[in-house]
Amino acid sequence: MIPQDCKSLCKLPRSHSPRGSELVEHIRKWGKNYEVDNVQWSEELLLASCDEDFCNKIKEQYCILDDIQKGGPMVSYLMMSAITSSTEEAT
């Protein structure tokens, strides 16, 4: 069973997560070099870990974000949103 606070996150538009984009933006502006590197490499690894169709679906939503908001946490959020919406439609 999904906790109530998680359900409200799932209802956000899939193209934007206020917490995720603010987190990435904060790291890119004020984070240490290794934190910025982690945001970048986690983005690359997450996108490389999925098949081409799913990756393209994520990139369609991802491309509308500002560059400063892009990174692994946002890719992860978009991936989980796509997976949970597909799962909800299947039930």
mmCIF file as gemmi writes it, N, C-alpha and C atoms, coordinates in Angstrom:
data_model
loop_
_atom_site.group_PDB
_atom_site.id
_atom_site.type_symbol
_atom_site.label_atom_id
_atom_site.label_alt_id
_atom_site.label_comp_id
_atom_site.label_asym_id
_atom_site.label_entity_id
_atom_site.label_seq_id
_atom_site.pdbx_PDB_ins_code
_atom_site.Cartn_x
_atom_site.Cartn_y
_atom_site.Cartn_z
_atom_site.occupancy
_atom_site.B_iso_or_equiv
_atom_site.pdbx_formal_charge
_atom_site.auth_seq_id
_atom_site.auth_asym_id
_atom_site.pdbx_PDB_model_num
ATOM 1 N N . MET Axp A 1 ? 0.841 -1.187 0 1 0 ? 1 A 1
ATOM 2 C CA . MET Axp A 1 ? 0 0 0 1 0 ? 1 A 1
ATOM 3 C C . MET Axp A 1 ? 0.886 1.251 0 1 0 ? 1 A 1
ATOM 4 N N . ILE Axp A 2 ? 0.56 2.208 -0.843 1 0 ? 2 A 1
ATOM 5 C CA . ILE Axp A 2 ? 1.343 3.436 -0.972 1 0 ? 2 A 1
ATOM 6 C C . ILE Axp A 2 ? 0.912 4.418 0.111 1 0 ? 2 A 1
ATOM 7 N N . PRO Axp A 3 ? 1.87 4.971 0.884 1 0 ? 3 A 1
ATOM 8 C CA . PRO Axp A 3 ? 1.51 5.991 1.88 1 0 ? 3 A 1
ATOM 9 C C . PRO Axp A 3 ? 0.846 7.179 1.203 1 0 ? 3 A 1
ATOM 10 N N . GLN Axp A 4 ? -0.042 7.85 1.916 1 0 ? 4 A 1
ATOM 11 C CA . GLN Axp A 4 ? -0.819 8.954 1.358 1 0 ? 4 A 1
ATOM 12 C C . GLN Axp A 4 ? 0.064 10.061 0.799 1 0 ? 4 A 1
ATOM 13 N N . ASP Axp A 5 ? 1.178 10.394 1.483 1 0 ? 5 A 1
ATOM 14 C CA . ASP Axp A 5 ? 2.025 11.478 0.989 1 0 ? 5 A 1
ATOM 15 C C . ASP Axp A 5 ? 2.688 11.115 -0.329 1 0 ? 5 A 1
ATOM 16 N N . CYS Axp A 6 ? 2.942 9.843 -0.586 1 0 ? 6 A 1
ATOM 17 C CA . CYS Axp A 6 ? 3.516 9.418 -1.863 1 0 ? 6 A 1
ATOM 18 C C . CYS Axp A 6 ? 2.49 9.537 -2.984 1 0 ? 6 A 1
ATOM 19 N N . LYS Axp A 7 ? 1.218 9.278 -2.675 1 0 ? 7 A 1
ATOM 20 C CA . LYS Axp A 7 ? 0.182 9.392 -3.695 1 0 ? 7 A 1
ATOM 21 C C . LYS Axp A 7 ? 0.088 10.815 -4.215 1 0 ? 7 A 1
ATOM 22 N N . SER Axp A 8 ? 0.254 11.793 -3.344 1 0 ? 8 A 1
ATOM 23 C CA . SER Axp A 8 ? 0.171 13.179 -3.802 1 0 ? 8 A 1
ATOM 24 C C . SER Axp A 8 ? 1.328 13.518 -4.736 1 0 ? 8 A 1
ATOM 25 N N . LEU Axp A 9 ? 2.497 12.925 -4.51 1 0 ? 9 A 1
ATOM 26 C CA . LEU Axp A 9 ? 3.628 13.153 -5.41 1 0 ? 9 A 1
ATOM 27 C C . LEU Axp A 9 ? 3.358 12.566 -6.785 1 0 ? 9 A 1
ATOM 28 N N . CYS Axp A 10 ? 2.7 11.417 -6.816 1 0 ? 10 A 1
ATOM 29 C CA . CYS Axp A 10 ? 2.409 10.764 -8.089 1 0 ? 10 A 1
ATOM 30 C C . CYS Axp A 10 ? 1.438 11.58 -8.934 1 0 ? 10 A 1
ATOM 31 N N . LYS Axp A 11 ? 0.67 12.462 -8.317 1 0 ? 11 A 1
ATOM 32 C CA . LYS Axp A 11 ? -0.302 13.263 -9.048 1 0 ? 11 A 1
ATOM 33 C C . LYS Axp A 11 ? 0.318 14.523 -9.646 1 0 ? 11 A 1
ATOM 34 N N . LEU Axp A 12 ? 1.56 14.819 -9.302 1 0 ? 12 A 1
ATOM 35 C CA . LEU Axp A 12 ? 2.224 15.973 -9.896 1 0 ? 12 A 1
ATOM 36 C C . LEU Axp A 12 ? 2.418 15.722 -11.377 1 0 ? 12 A 1
ATOM 37 N N . PRO Axp A 13 ? 2.438 16.762 -12.186 1 0 ? 13 A 1
ATOM 38 C CA . PRO Axp A 13 ? 2.756 16.562 -13.598 1 0 ? 13 A 1
ATOM 39 C C . PRO Axp A 13 ? 4.09 15.845 -13.72 1 0 ? 13 A 1
ATOM 40 N N . ARG Axp A 14 ? 4.133 14.857 -14.598 1 0 ? 14 A 1
ATOM 41 C CA . ARG Axp A 14 ? 5.339 14.041 -14.698 1 0 ? 14 A 1
ATOM 42 C C . ARG Axp A 14 ? 6.553 14.826 -15.164 1 0 ? 14 A 1
ATOM 43 N N . SER Axp A 15 ? 6.343 15.955 -15.802 1 0 ? 15 A 1
ATOM 44 C CA . SER Axp A 15 ? 7.479 16.703 -16.334 1 0 ? 15 A 1
ATOM 45 C C . SER Axp A 15 ? 8.159 17.58 -15.3 1 0 ? 15 A 1
ATOM 46 N N . HIS Axp A 16 ? 7.615 17.61 -14.07 1 0 ? 16 A 1
ATOM 47 C CA . HIS Axp A 16 ? 8.215 18.523 -13.098 1 0 ? 16 A 1
ATOM 48 C C . HIS Axp A 16 ? 8.007 18.019 -11.676 1 0 ? 16 A 1
ATOM 49 N N . SER Axp A 17 ? 9.06 17.974 -10.932 1 0 ? 17 A 1
ATOM 50 C CA . SER Axp A 17 ? 8.997 17.662 -9.507 1 0 ? 17 A 1
ATOM 51 C C . SER Axp A 17 ? 9.631 18.84 -8.782 1 0 ? 17 A 1
ATOM 52 N N . PRO Axp A 18 ? 8.857 19.65 -8.071 1 0 ? 18 A 1
ATOM 53 C CA . PRO Axp A 18 ? 9.432 20.82 -7.414 1 0 ? 18 A 1
ATOM 54 C C . PRO Axp A 18 ? 10.612 20.463 -6.514 1 0 ? 18 A 1
ATOM 55 N N . ARG Axp A 19 ? 10.469 19.416 -5.732 1 0 ? 19 A 1
ATOM 56 C CA . ARG Axp A 19 ? 11.555 19.053 -4.829 1 0 ? 19 A 1
ATOM 57 C C . ARG Axp A 19 ? 12.791 18.609 -5.596 1 0 ? 19 A 1
ATOM 58 N N . GLY Axp A 20 ? 12.606 17.793 -6.606 1 0 ? 20 A 1
ATOM 59 C CA . GLY Axp A 20 ? 13.742 17.279 -7.373 1 0 ? 20 A 1
ATOM 60 C C . GLY Axp A 20 ? 14.466 18.355 -8.141 1 0 ? 20 A 1
ATOM 61 N N . SER Axp A 21 ? 13.714 19.206 -8.834 1 0 ? 21 A 1
ATOM 62 C CA . SER Axp A 21 ? 14.363 20.248 -9.629 1 0 ? 21 A 1
ATOM 63 C C . SER Axp A 21 ? 15.044 21.278 -8.739 1 0 ? 21 A 1
ATOM 64 N N . GLU Axp A 22 ? 14.441 21.583 -7.59 1 0 ? 22 A 1
ATOM 65 C CA . GLU Axp A 22 ? 15.072 22.525 -6.658 1 0 ? 22 A 1
ATOM 66 C C . GLU Axp A 22 ? 16.345 21.925 -6.072 1 0 ? 22 A 1
ATOM 67 N N . LEU Axp A 23 ? 16.318 20.641 -5.782 1 0 ? 23 A 1
ATOM 68 C CA . LEU Axp A 23 ? 17.497 19.97 -5.247 1 0 ? 23 A 1
ATOM 69 C C . LEU Axp A 23 ? 18.653 20.021 -6.239 1 0 ? 23 A 1
ATOM 70 N N . VAL Axp A 24 ? 18.378 19.662 -7.474 1 0 ? 24 A 1
ATOM 71 C CA . VAL Axp A 24 ? 19.428 19.657 -8.495 1 0 ? 24 A 1
ATOM 72 C C . VAL Axp A 24 ? 19.951 21.077 -8.722 1 0 ? 24 A 1
ATOM 73 N N . GLU Axp A 25 ? 19.043 22.033 -8.791 1 0 ? 25 A 1
ATOM 74 C CA . GLU Axp A 25 ? 19.459 23.426 -8.991 1 0 ? 25 A 1
ATOM 75 C C . GLU Axp A 25 ? 20.349 23.886 -7.841 1 0 ? 25 A 1
ATOM 76 N N . HIS Axp A 26 ? 19.976 23.546 -6.622 1 0 ? 26 A 1
ATOM 77 C CA . HIS Axp A 26 ? 20.781 23.914 -5.451 1 0 ? 26 A 1
ATOM 78 C C . HIS Axp A 26 ? 22.176 23.289 -5.535 1 0 ? 26 A 1
ATOM 79 N N . ILE Axp A 27 ? 22.238 22.014 -5.886 1 0 ? 27 A 1
ATOM 80 C CA . ILE Axp A 27 ? 23.539 21.335 -5.994 1 0 ? 27 A 1
ATOM 81 C C . ILE Axp A 27 ? 24.387 21.987 -7.075 1 0 ? 27 A 1
ATOM 82 N N . ARG Axp A 28 ? 23.782 22.265 -8.224 1 0 ? 28 A 1
ATOM 83 C CA . ARG Axp A 28 ? 24.559 22.862 -9.319 1 0 ? 28 A 1
ATOM 84 C C . ARG Axp A 28 ? 25.064 24.259 -8.967 1 0 ? 28 A 1
ATOM 85 N N . LYS Axp A 29 ? 24.297 25.023 -8.178 1 0 ? 29 A 1
ATOM 86 C CA . LYS Axp A 29 ? 24.718 26.384 -7.815 1 0 ? 29 A 1
ATOM 87 C C . LYS Axp A 29 ? 25.725 26.392 -6.675 1 0 ? 29 A 1
ATOM 88 N N . TRP Axp A 30 ? 25.447 25.593 -5.609 1 0 ? 30 A 1
ATOM 89 C CA . TRP Axp A 30 ? 26.24 25.722 -4.393 1 0 ? 30 A 1
ATOM 90 C C . TRP Axp A 30 ? 26.942 24.438 -3.953 1 0 ? 30 A 1
ATOM 91 N N . GLY Axp A 31 ? 26.76 23.376 -4.691 1 0 ? 31 A 1
ATOM 92 C CA . GLY Axp A 31 ? 27.349 22.108 -4.282 1 0 ? 31 A 1
ATOM 93 C C . GLY Axp A 31 ? 28.852 22.053 -4.526 1 0 ? 31 A 1
ATOM 94 N N . LYS Axp A 32 ? 29.459 21.134 -3.861 1 0 ? 32 A 1
ATOM 95 C CA . LYS Axp A 32 ? 30.886 20.886 -4.08 1 0 ? 32 A 1
ATOM 96 C C . LYS Axp A 32 ? 31.054 20.211 -5.436 1 0 ? 32 A 1
ATOM 97 N N . ASN Axp A 33 ? 32.271 20.249 -5.968 1 0 ? 33 A 1
ATOM 98 C CA . ASN Axp A 33 ? 32.529 19.686 -7.296 1 0 ? 33 A 1
ATOM 99 C C . ASN Axp A 33 ? 32.099 18.231 -7.401 1 0 ? 33 A 1
ATOM 100 N N . TYR Axp A 34 ? 32.377 17.432 -6.369 1 0 ? 34 A 1
ATOM 101 C CA . TYR Axp A 34 ? 32.022 16.022 -6.428 1 0 ? 34 A 1
ATOM 102 C C . TYR Axp A 34 ? 30.502 15.819 -6.401 1 0 ? 34 A 1
ATOM 103 N N . GLU Axp A 35 ? 29.756 16.735 -5.79 1 0 ? 35 A 1
ATOM 104 C CA . GLU Axp A 35 ? 28.293 16.637 -5.798 1 0 ? 35 A 1
ATOM 105 C C . GLU Axp A 35 ? 27.741 16.936 -7.192 1 0 ? 35 A 1
ATOM 106 N N . VAL Axp A 36 ? 28.313 17.936 -7.838 1 0 ? 36 A 1
ATOM 107 C CA . VAL Axp A 36 ? 27.908 18.267 -9.21 1 0 ? 36 A 1
ATOM 108 C C . VAL Axp A 36 ? 28.243 17.1 -10.129 1 0 ? 36 A 1
ATOM 109 N N . ASP Axp A 37 ? 29.418 16.505 -9.944 1 0 ? 37 A 1
ATOM 110 C CA . ASP Axp A 37 ? 29.806 15.329 -10.736 1 0 ? 37 A 1
ATOM 111 C C . ASP Axp A 37 ? 28.831 14.179 -10.517 1 0 ? 37 A 1
ATOM 112 N N . ASN Axp A 38 ? 28.405 13.968 -9.261 1 0 ? 38 A 1
ATOM 113 C CA . ASN Axp A 38 ? 27.46 12.888 -8.962 1 0 ? 38 A 1
ATOM 114 C C . ASN Axp A 38 ? 26.13 13.093 -9.676 1 0 ? 38 A 1
ATOM 115 N N . VAL Axp A 39 ? 25.671 14.337 -9.734 1 0 ? 39 A 1
ATOM 116 C CA . VAL Axp A 39 ? 24.422 14.637 -10.437 1 0 ? 39 A 1
ATOM 117 C C . VAL Axp A 39 ? 24.568 14.277 -11.913 1 0 ? 39 A 1
ATOM 118 N N . GLN Axp A 40 ? 25.706 14.614 -12.484 1 0 ? 40 A 1
ATOM 119 C CA . GLN Axp A 40 ? 25.933 14.36 -13.906 1 0 ? 40 A 1
ATOM 120 C C . GLN Axp A 40 ? 26.069 12.871 -14.209 1 0 ? 40 A 1
ATOM 121 N N . TRP Axp A 41 ? 26.937 12.162 -13.479 1 0 ? 41 A 1
ATOM 122 C CA . TRP Axp A 41 ? 27.152 10.754 -13.817 1 0 ? 41 A 1
ATOM 123 C C . TRP Axp A 41 ? 25.937 9.905 -13.487 1 0 ? 41 A 1
ATOM 124 N N . SER Axp A 42 ? 25.168 10.285 -12.453 1 0 ? 42 A 1
ATOM 125 C CA . SER Axp A 42 ? 23.962 9.507 -12.15 1 0 ? 42 A 1
ATOM 126 C C . SER Axp A 42 ? 22.927 9.669 -13.27 1 0 ? 42 A 1
ATOM 127 N N . GLU Axp A 43 ? 22.861 10.858 -13.858 1 0 ? 43 A 1
ATOM 128 C CA . GLU Axp A 43 ? 21.983 11.067 -15.024 1 0 ? 43 A 1
ATOM 129 C C . GLU Axp A 43 ? 22.389 10.138 -16.163 1 0 ? 43 A 1
ATOM 130 N N . GLU Axp A 44 ? 23.677 10.135 -16.479 1 0 ? 44 A 1
ATOM 131 C CA . GLU Axp A 44 ? 24.175 9.326 -17.587 1 0 ? 44 A 1
ATOM 132 C C . GLU Axp A 44 ? 23.942 7.833 -17.351 1 0 ? 44 A 1
ATOM 133 N N . LEU Axp A 45 ? 24.226 7.363 -16.137 1 0 ? 45 A 1
ATOM 134 C CA . LEU Axp A 45 ? 24.062 5.941 -15.845 1 0 ? 45 A 1
ATOM 135 C C . LEU Axp A 45 ? 22.597 5.517 -15.834 1 0 ? 45 A 1
ATOM 136 N N . LEU Axp A 46 ? 21.734 6.346 -15.278 1 0 ? 46 A 1
ATOM 137 C CA . LEU Axp A 46 ? 20.309 6.001 -15.268 1 0 ? 46 A 1
ATOM 138 C C . LEU Axp A 46 ? 19.754 5.907 -16.684 1 0 ? 46 A 1
ATOM 139 N N . LEU Axp A 47 ? 20.087 6.873 -17.521 1 0 ? 47 A 1
ATOM 140 C CA . LEU Axp A 47 ? 19.589 6.839 -18.897 1 0 ? 47 A 1
ATOM 141 C C . LEU Axp A 47 ? 20.171 5.661 -19.676 1 0 ? 47 A 1
ATOM 142 N N . ALA Axp A 48 ? 21.403 5.297 -19.389 1 0 ? 48 A 1
ATOM 143 C CA . ALA Axp A 48 ? 22.036 4.166 -20.076 1 0 ? 48 A 1
ATOM 144 C C . ALA Axp A 48 ? 21.509 2.815 -19.582 1 0 ? 48 A 1
ATOM 145 N N . SER Axp A 49 ? 20.817 2.809 -18.445 1 0 ? 49 A 1
ATOM 146 C CA . SER Axp A 49 ? 20.375 1.548 -17.853 1 0 ? 49 A 1
ATOM 147 C C . SER Axp A 49 ? 19.028 1.052 -18.38 1 0 ? 49 A 1
ATOM 148 N N . CYS Axp A 50 ? 18.351 1.849 -19.188 1 0 ? 50 A 1
ATOM 149 C CA . CYS Axp A 50 ? 17.029 1.437 -19.664 1 0 ? 50 A 1
ATOM 150 C C . CYS Axp A 50 ? 17.038 1.237 -21.178 1 0 ? 50 A 1
ATOM 151 N N . ASP Axp A 51 ? 16.018 0.524 -21.652 1 0 ? 51 A 1
ATOM 152 C CA . ASP Axp A 51 ? 15.967 0.274 -23.093 1 0 ? 51 A 1
ATOM 153 C C . ASP Axp A 51 ? 15.646 1.566 -23.85 1 0 ? 51 A 1
ATOM 154 N N . GLU Axp A 52 ? 15.831 1.521 -25.149 1 0 ? 52 A 1
ATOM 155 C CA . GLU Axp A 52 ? 15.752 2.73 -25.971 1 0 ? 52 A 1
ATOM 156 C C . GLU Axp A 52 ? 14.371 3.381 -25.944 1 0 ? 52 A 1
ATOM 157 N N . ASP Axp A 53 ? 13.313 2.595 -26.007 1 0 ? 53 A 1
ATOM 158 C CA . ASP Axp A 53 ? 11.956 3.16 -26.003 1 0 ? 53 A 1
ATOM 159 C C . ASP Axp A 53 ? 11.668 3.89 -24.694 1 0 ? 53 A 1
ATOM 160 N N . PHE Axp A 54 ? 12.004 3.248 -23.575 1 0 ? 54 A 1
ATOM 161 C CA . PHE Axp A 54 ? 11.76 3.863 -22.274 1 0 ? 54 A 1
ATOM 162 C C . PHE Axp A 54 ? 12.634 5.106 -22.108 1 0 ? 54 A 1
ATOM 163 N N . CYS Axp A 55 ? 13.873 5.017 -22.537 1 0 ? 55 A 1
ATOM 164 C CA . CYS Axp A 55 ? 14.794 6.157 -22.456 1 0 ? 55 A 1
ATOM 165 C C . CYS Axp A 55 ? 14.254 7.345 -23.247 1 0 ? 55 A 1
ATOM 166 N N . ASN Axp A 56 ? 13.73 7.083 -24.432 1 0 ? 56 A 1
ATOM 167 C CA . ASN Axp A 56 ? 13.161 8.158 -25.25 1 0 ? 56 A 1
ATOM 168 C C . ASN Axp A 56 ? 11.94 8.78 -24.579 1 0 ? 56 A 1
ATOM 169 N N . LYS Axp A 57 ? 11.125 7.949 -23.924 1 0 ? 57 A 1
ATOM 170 C CA . LYS Axp A 57 ? 9.952 8.453 -23.206 1 0 ? 57 A 1
ATOM 171 C C . LYS Axp A 57 ? 10.386 9.406 -22.089 1 0 ? 57 A 1
ATOM 172 N N . ILE Axp A 58 ? 11.451 9.041 -21.372 1 0 ? 58 A 1
ATOM 173 C CA . ILE Axp A 58 ? 11.969 9.888 -20.294 1 0 ? 58 A 1
ATOM 174 C C . ILE Axp A 58 ? 12.562 11.17 -20.873 1 0 ? 58 A 1
ATOM 175 N N . LYS Axp A 59 ? 13.326 11.063 -21.934 1 0 ? 59 A 1
ATOM 176 C CA . LYS Axp A 59 ? 13.969 12.231 -22.532 1 0 ? 59 A 1
ATOM 177 C C . LYS Axp A 59 ? 12.959 13.247 -23.071 1 0 ? 59 A 1
ATOM 178 N N . GLU Axp A 60 ? 11.783 12.781 -23.52 1 0 ? 60 A 1
ATOM 179 C CA . GLU Axp A 60 ? 10.742 13.698 -23.999 1 0 ? 60 A 1
ATOM 180 C C . GLU Axp A 60 ? 10.31 14.648 -22.887 1 0 ? 60 A 1
ATOM 181 N N . GLN Axp A 61 ? 10.177 14.134 -21.681 1 0 ? 61 A 1
ATOM 182 C CA . GLN Axp A 61 ? 9.775 14.955 -20.546 1 0 ? 61 A 1
ATOM 183 C C . GLN Axp A 61 ? 10.954 15.748 -19.996 1 0 ? 61 A 1
ATOM 184 N N . TYR Axp A 62 ? 12.125 15.162 -20.073 1 0 ? 62 A 1
ATOM 185 C CA . TYR Axp A 62 ? 13.338 15.732 -19.501 1 0 ? 62 A 1
ATOM 186 C C . TYR Axp A 62 ? 13.81 16.963 -20.267 1 0 ? 62 A 1
ATOM 187 N N . CYS Axp A 63 ? 13.589 16.969 -21.563 1 0 ? 63 A 1
ATOM 188 C CA . CYS Axp A 63 ? 14.14 18.04 -22.405 1 0 ? 63 A 1
ATOM 189 C C . CYS Axp A 63 ? 13.508 19.402 -22.131 1 0 ? 63 A 1
ATOM 190 N N . ILE Axp A 64 ? 12.329 19.447 -21.49 1 0 ? 64 A 1
ATOM 191 C CA . ILE Axp A 64 ? 11.697 20.744 -21.24 1 0 ? 64 A 1
ATOM 192 C C . ILE Axp A 64 ? 12.246 21.446 -19.996 1 0 ? 64 A 1
ATOM 193 N N . LEU Axp A 65 ? 13.045 20.726 -19.204 1 0 ? 65 A 1
ATOM 194 C CA . LEU Axp A 65 ? 13.633 21.327 -18.001 1 0 ? 65 A 1
ATOM 195 C C . LEU Axp A 65 ? 14.781 22.259 -18.364 1 0 ? 65 A 1
ATOM 196 N N . ASP Axp A 66 ? 15.015 23.246 -17.528 1 0 ? 66 A 1
ATOM 197 C CA . ASP Axp A 66 ? 16.201 24.09 -17.681 1 0 ? 66 A 1
ATOM 198 C C . ASP Axp A 66 ? 17.429 23.237 -17.401 1 0 ? 66 A 1
ATOM 199 N N . ASP Axp A 67 ? 18.533 23.57 -18.043 1 0 ? 67 A 1
ATOM 200 C CA . ASP Axp A 67 ? 19.762 22.792 -17.864 1 0 ? 67 A 1
ATOM 201 C C . ASP Axp A 67 ? 20.186 22.703 -16.405 1 0 ? 67 A 1
ATOM 202 N N . ILE Axp A 68 ? 19.979 23.773 -15.662 1 0 ? 68 A 1
ATOM 203 C CA . ILE Axp A 68 ? 20.404 23.793 -14.261 1 0 ? 68 A 1
ATOM 204 C C . ILE Axp A 68 ? 19.578 22.822 -13.41 1 0 ? 68 A 1
ATOM 205 N N . GLN Axp A 69 ? 18.402 22.422 -13.888 1 0 ? 69 A 1
ATOM 206 C CA . GLN Axp A 69 ? 17.538 21.495 -13.154 1 0 ? 69 A 1
ATOM 207 C C . GLN Axp A 69 ? 17.754 20.042 -13.557 1 0 ? 69 A 1
ATOM 208 N N . LYS Axp A 70 ? 18.541 19.808 -14.583 1 0 ? 70 A 1
ATOM 209 C CA . LYS Axp A 70 ? 18.75 18.454 -15.084 1 0 ? 70 A 1
ATOM 210 C C . LYS Axp A 70 ? 19.809 17.718 -14.275 1 0 ? 70 A 1
ATOM 211 N N . GLY Axp A 71 ? 19.57 16.439 -14.081 1 0 ? 71 A 1
ATOM 212 C CA . GLY Axp A 71 ? 20.532 15.603 -13.367 1 0 ? 71 A 1
ATOM 213 C C . GLY Axp A 71 ? 19.89 14.293 -12.963 1 0 ? 71 A 1
ATOM 214 N N . GLY Axp A 72 ? 20.673 13.443 -12.334 1 0 ? 72 A 1
ATOM 215 C CA . GLY Axp A 72 ? 20.219 12.125 -11.925 1 0 ? 72 A 1
ATOM 216 C C . GLY Axp A 72 ? 18.948 12.101 -11.099 1 0 ? 72 A 1
ATOM 217 N N . PRO Axp A 73 ? 18.8 12.997 -10.103 1 0 ? 73 A 1
ATOM 218 C CA . PRO Axp A 73 ? 17.563 12.966 -9.322 1 0 ? 73 A 1
ATOM 219 C C . PRO Axp A 73 ? 16.303 13.195 -10.168 1 0 ? 73 A 1
ATOM 220 N N . MET Axp A 74 ? 16.385 14.075 -11.155 1 0 ? 74 A 1
ATOM 221 C CA . MET Axp A 74 ? 15.22 14.313 -12.011 1 0 ? 74 A 1
ATOM 222 C C . MET Axp A 74 ? 14.973 13.138 -12.946 1 0 ? 74 A 1
ATOM 223 N N . VAL Axp A 75 ? 16.028 12.529 -13.464 1 0 ? 75 A 1
ATOM 224 C CA . VAL Axp A 75 ? 15.859 11.342 -14.301 1 0 ? 75 A 1
ATOM 225 C C . VAL Axp A 75 ? 15.198 10.238 -13.482 1 0 ? 75 A 1
ATOM 226 N N . SER Axp A 76 ? 15.677 10.058 -12.263 1 0 ? 76 A 1
ATOM 227 C CA . SER Axp A 76 ? 15.107 9.049 -11.381 1 0 ? 76 A 1
ATOM 228 C C . SER Axp A 76 ? 13.63 9.326 -11.121 1 0 ? 76 A 1
ATOM 229 N N . TYR Axp A 77 ? 13.287 10.565 -10.841 1 0 ? 77 A 1
ATOM 230 C CA . TYR Axp A 77 ? 11.888 10.938 -10.607 1 0 ? 77 A 1
ATOM 231 C C . TYR Axp A 77 ? 11.025 10.641 -11.832 1 0 ? 77 A 1
ATOM 232 N N . LEU Axp A 78 ? 11.494 11.04 -13.002 1 0 ? 78 A 1
ATOM 233 C CA . LEU Axp A 78 ? 10.718 10.811 -14.219 1 0 ? 78 A 1
ATOM 234 C C . LEU Axp A 78 ? 10.568 9.326 -14.511 1 0 ? 78 A 1
ATOM 235 N N . MET Axp A 79 ? 11.624 8.559 -14.249 1 0 ? 79 A 1
ATOM 236 C CA . MET Axp A 79 ? 11.547 7.11 -14.45 1 0 ? 79 A 1
ATOM 237 C C . MET Axp A 79 ? 10.509 6.487 -13.52 1 0 ? 79 A 1
ATOM 238 N N . MET Axp A 80 ? 10.552 6.854 -12.262 1 0 ? 80 A 1
ATOM 239 C CA . MET Axp A 80 ? 9.599 6.292 -11.301 1 0 ? 80 A 1
ATOM 240 C C . MET Axp A 80 ? 8.17 6.727 -11.617 1 0 ? 80 A 1
ATOM 241 N N . SER Axp A 81 ? 7.998 7.96 -12.067 1 0 ? 81 A 1
ATOM 242 C CA . SER Axp A 81 ? 6.663 8.434 -12.452 1 0 ? 81 A 1
ATOM 243 C C . SER Axp A 81 ? 6.121 7.631 -13.631 1 0 ? 81 A 1
ATOM 244 N N . ALA Axp A 82 ? 6.985 7.373 -14.606 1 0 ? 82 A 1
ATOM 245 C CA . ALA Axp A 82 ? 6.554 6.598 -15.777 1 0 ? 82 A 1
ATOM 246 C C . ALA Axp A 82 ? 6.217 5.165 -15.379 1 0 ? 82 A 1
ATOM 247 N N . ILE Axp A 83 ? 7.02 4.576 -14.522 1 0 ? 83 A 1
ATOM 248 C CA . ILE Axp A 83 ? 6.782 3.197 -14.087 1 0 ? 83 A 1
ATOM 249 C C . ILE Axp A 83 ? 5.49 3.102 -13.279 1 0 ? 83 A 1
ATOM 250 N N . THR Axp A 84 ? 5.296 4.017 -12.347 1 0 ? 84 A 1
ATOM 251 C CA . THR Axp A 84 ? 4.091 3.942 -11.516 1 0 ? 84 A 1
ATOM 252 C C . THR Axp A 84 ? 2.834 4.26 -12.311 1 0 ? 84 A 1
ATOM 253 N N . SER Axp A 85 ? 2.922 5.17 -13.268 1 0 ? 85 A 1
ATOM 254 C CA . SER Axp A 85 ? 1.727 5.452 -14.075 1 0 ? 85 A 1
ATOM 255 C C . SER Axp A 85 ? 1.396 4.265 -14.954 1 0 ? 85 A 1
ATOM 256 N N . SER Axp A 86 ? 2.401 3.574 -15.477 1 0 ? 86 A 1
ATOM 257 C CA . SER Axp A 86 ? 2.166 2.378 -16.291 1 0 ? 86 A 1
ATOM 258 C C . SER Axp A 86 ? 1.577 1.269 -15.434 1 0 ? 86 A 1
ATOM 259 N N . THR Axp A 87 ? 2.049 1.153 -14.197 1 0 ? 87 A 1
ATOM 260 C CA . THR Axp A 87 ? 1.55 0.128 -13.295 1 0 ? 87 A 1
ATOM 261 C C . THR Axp A 87 ? 0.107 0.409 -12.909 1 0 ? 87 A 1
ATOM 262 N N . GLU Axp A 88 ? -0.23 1.654 -12.637 1 0 ? 88 A 1
ATOM 263 C CA . GLU Axp A 88 ? -1.599 2.023 -12.27 1 0 ? 88 A 1
ATOM 264 C C . GLU Axp A 88 ? -2.557 1.79 -13.437 1 0 ? 88 A 1
ATOM 265 N N . GLU Axp A 89 ? -2.112 2.063 -14.674 1 0 ? 89 A 1
ATOM 266 C CA . GLU Axp A 89 ? -2.955 1.841 -15.828 1 0 ? 89 A 1
ATOM 267 C C . GLU Axp A 89 ? -3.177 0.353 -16.062 1 0 ? 89 A 1
ATOM 268 N N . ALA Axp A 90 ? -2.22 -0.472 -15.687 1 0 ? 90 A 1
ATOM 269 C CA . ALA Axp A 90 ? -2.322 -1.907 -15.917 1 0 ? 90 A 1
ATOM 270 C C . ALA Axp A 90 ? -3.272 -2.578 -14.916 1 0 ? 90 A 1
ATOM 271 N N . THR Axp A 91 ? -3.516 -1.951 -13.764 1 0 ? 91 A 1
ATOM 272 C CA . THR Axp A 91 ? -4.371 -2.584 -12.76 1 0 ? 91 A 1
ATOM 273 C C . THR Axp A 91 ? -5.821 -2.242 -12.947 1 0 ? 91 A 1
